[in-house]
Amino acid sequence: MTKHQIYTMSVARVYPHYISKAEKKGRTKSEVDQIIRWLTGYSQEELEVHLEKQTDFETFFAEAPQLNPSRALIKGVVCGVRVEDIEEPTMREIRYLDKLIDELARGKAMEKILRK
């Protein structure tokens, strides 16, 4: 079975798209970073190192210091698929991130995005 190409794609390649999507709707790069840190447990410095190293998504999530237990509260549809129904763990983590960025771009309050 071949891996989905997103697994081998670097986070740094997609990251500017996350920022662009957020900024088009009046949100900020620091909010995007806050979401990624909340989801993965990376510090800002660790996030920047992974971006510089061009770490792929599979490694990025596999090495995450502390995946947030509240991420299980993320529900909804991304790319036509319900995130809570995705069985493959790495793909589910990637789609959680996509969903959070979508919520940011739609103007949702950070407290709600971060499931507080």
Steps between C-alpha positions, in 0.01 A plus 500: 500500500640840404490791738293803420729769358412742782698279742825566316427867433685744721300700750696805382350459153141523630566744786494816279156391373373476858628852569362638174158349566495653849631842394244531218236490773676746731669243724874477571804276460535496879147355529592228247812424706296495821264242348789280385667523843172419676440196278853356512667621817794648307652822630529791254872426465437130431235590241743733323772230499260253334406761240868570427582127480209445259364224726229293331152475652540139607818575698361831629205329668694186600755715687247742652587541868141491629201463271223689674243261649226757427557452126249215520235772541570624145205405283382589154578462134831569325546417133160330500591260781391511865821532704361288783447211254860491369654177626862546389666689792743719303235605249265581787766727660557679169126552455465624859752770413317581176171529690648733761645726230158502327336604826756779544436626146125493563544740790441261788633624837834350606347370826255293296763387248724383783206321661524690830 
